[in-house]
Amino acid sequence: MRQPAAGRYGESEDADARAVLYRQHQNAMYQQRCVSYNRPAQQLKDETGQNWNQVPEVERAHGIPDGREMAQGVQAARATDPQVNPEDKYQVERMIGNGSFGVVHEAVQKETGKRVAIKKVLQDPRYKNRELGIMLELSHPNIVFLFDYFYTESVREQERQRYLNLVMEFVPGTVHRVMRSYFKKYSQMPLKLIKIYAFQLCRALGYLHSMGVCHRDLKPHNLLVDLQTNVLKLCDFGSAKKLMPGEWSVAYICSRFYRAPELMLGANEYTTAIDIWSIGCVIGELLMGKPMFAGDTSVDQLVKIIQVLGTPTIEQMHAMNPNYTNVTFPNIRAADLSRVFPRNTPAVAIEFVTLFLRYDPKERIQPLEALGHKFFDEILYDPSPEIHVPENLLDFTKQELELMSDSCKQKLGIVQ
């Protein structure tokens, strides 16, 4: 069996530098709050006694009424020196992605030759952008790493537009493209590769949720993979949010095929369990070679789910949204899942997927606990080399180990 190691990730100079950057960012936000409330600011110190409030003067944010404190704080703690032209630091080579969020370019850091991805996002004053603040807090081997960020401006139709540029590690592939490559060859993705991806996805979400962050747009397109090492990294935190109990959040979120049923029932006080539903949809799609639930509309999406899982009970409806009393669904029995998945799908794989796809959000398996499921035995105990298992697969962080149950640790062979 592969031996787990703990806490090795994040001890690089990049991680240390970003820790300083994050403390500056947090301090700038604190300083701005003090100004807003006419309160004298105190010096903030970390556990070493180092003073972290020596940051540049806070500039005025450009037209961001929602979340103005964050916008100004981020400006004060920008990583790239405002006197340095980003074009002198990075050589942009090609566009590798675009969408409603903006564009992503592959680039090279001129000083080091390191390949990076630069995501350029328009700072729309109508929307609150949480992506930078969240990414500055994250450090995990299965979450894309933020190296740097800077702001740029341009004038379009006589209107000045401001952009946030996030400089991240470059990872060449996505799970979506890997899956599509097998589809084009009329073949299934190898089960062992699915397990390798699923294991890392559970690790990423377990860590993310422990930070109180809900991704809210989990799908194969947002799972980056290194095609040589099979390392997976979760990306795109443009929809992510720190959820607070009882706080209102928008229900129209997450790509439809991976959207939890409580969202389609209009729930506004949901939890990170919506991501757990999405995990089940992603793993199910890898096994099937197509989306598990592919509705044309939100209503049709709910119908597709009911056709597979059956009609939710009154108790399950209440668990998803206690305020939803608008409709009564016809009584439909759950389908035989062995007929839903390809004929050669192992029963243990089907059973594993169903642990994520529960109507009651509280009944969905926690991502880190899922790591101890027998579905993963092959990649833990089988050393066969035909598909590469990432070297850091079991390099658990201290935080992960603290969150795991003793039974899960025992199944993973972690010595206490």
Order of alpha helices (4+ residues) and beta strands (2+ residues): beta-alpha-alpha-alpha-beta-beta-beta-alpha-beta-beta-beta-alpha-alpha-beta-beta-beta-beta-alpha-alpha-alpha-alpha-alpha-alpha-alpha-alpha-beta-alpha-alpha
